[in-house]
């Protein structure tokens, strides 16, 4: 039980133990301890910890608020980004279906539409096709003064322009896909999508015309717009709420770290003390129940006692 | 009277004592055994308020001394308690 109380006494904050630890341990050694003393010591440690944490939490809360405000301010410096989207579907030509029989070639037609989408996609997303578009719609104006337009076209495909197939309605033969473009100017975002739809339409038409000129392709292509592109209203980024919350969290962590480091550097200087082998066992024997909490505490007490002796000899 | 701060001040009123001596003294005159956590909680508060002060110690047992402000506070509290006790005693007589 004495050991349990001794360990409970280690729950007190370091600052409190620096001041009262030695005499508190002496009291525990002298007093005939009872089980209720264990609860009493734990309660006392919790109360002291609460008193210490109050300043800790205040600092963390202040740093958290500052972090949230800073992060929110930074987030407003980041330009909004909008995404314009349209959904389309490549379908077999009705005339062709009538000729070759829709049901018997359903699977084959589906594969053909998918392949055709990939061909059209490669053509439309090619650097040669996008470079004039970038210049005509005056996209990436700032970057164009520093980076070749070829690189900008590649970056546009890699980061901001998406053509993604998806499953349309059950029983539908055609291949559905979505075009989306992300850009800070919401009107230009929509303009790019409109332009790309127009290119898909014209290139699909060419394929059909080729069929009429006598190409041996069993099915032609019709492009149907499932969702027309609208001018986006709500930006997708930056997520200012999330940025502010992240700033608050980071501020709280930084505030807590600052208080910890500040307290340690203010009150403690780290000295490396080497001990000869013959002294070490004695120092180790002074640490434990009824003794000192650590070698550092033991050395601190010795230094204080020497300090007192020195001041006494001068007076 | 079970307020630990008043009990500690009352214990120190007749001379300096270290923690264990206070604990024994309080148990003797008040019949209350203060646990180590309660006793040192009271000592911490009293020292923060400068109603007691820790003296230099030869060993780990640091004695404490009541200050002038602490003595004044104790006198005020005792006077207040005395009025309560006197009133209660008179009313019990007439009841």
Boltz contact constraints between the chains, C-beta under 6 A:
constraints:
  - contact:
      token1: [A, 20]
      token2: [B, 40]
      max_distance: 6.0
  - contact:
      token1: [A, 22]
      token2: [B, 60]
      max_distance: 6.0
  - contact:
      token1: [A, 23]
      token2: [B, 60]
      max_distance: 6.0
  - contact:
      token1: [A, 23]
      token2: [B, 62]
      max_distance: 6.0
  - contact:
      token1: [A, 24]
      token2: [B, 40]
      max_distance: 6.0
  - contact:
      token1: [A, 26]
      token2: [B, 60]
      max_distance: 6.0
  - contact:
      token1: [A, 26]
      token2: [B, 61]
      max_distance: 6.0
  - contact:
      token1: [A, 27]
      token2: [B, 19]
      max_distance: 6.0
  - contact:
      token1: [A, 27]
      token2: [B, 20]
      max_distance: 6.0
  - contact:
      token1: [A, 27]
      token2: [B, 36]
      max_distance: 6.0
  - contact:
      token1: [A, 28]
      token2: [B, 36]
      max_distance: 6.0
  - contact:
      token1: [A, 30]
      token2: [B, 20]
      max_distance: 6.0
  - contact:
      token1: [A, 31]
      token2: [B, 20]
      max_distance: 6.0
  - contact:
      token1: [A, 37]
      token2: [B, 35]
      max_distance: 6.0
  - contact:
      token1: [A, 37]
      token2: [B, 36]
      max_distance: 6.0
  - contact:
      token1: [A, 40]
      token2: [B, 35]
      max_distance: 6.0
  - contact:
      token1: [A, 40]
      token2: [B, 37]
      max_distance: 6.0
  - contact:
      token1: [A, 40]
      token2: [B, 38]
      max_distance: 6.0
  - contact:
      token1: [A, 41]
      token2: [B, 36]
      max_distance: 6.0
  - contact:
      token1: [A, 41]
      token2: [B, 37]
      max_distance: 6.0
  - contact:
      token1: [A, 43]
      token2: [B, 37]
      max_distance: 6.0
  - contact:
      token1: [A, 44]
      token2: [B, 37]
      max_distance: 6.0
  - contact:
      token1: [A, 44]
      token2: [B, 41]
      max_distance: 6.0
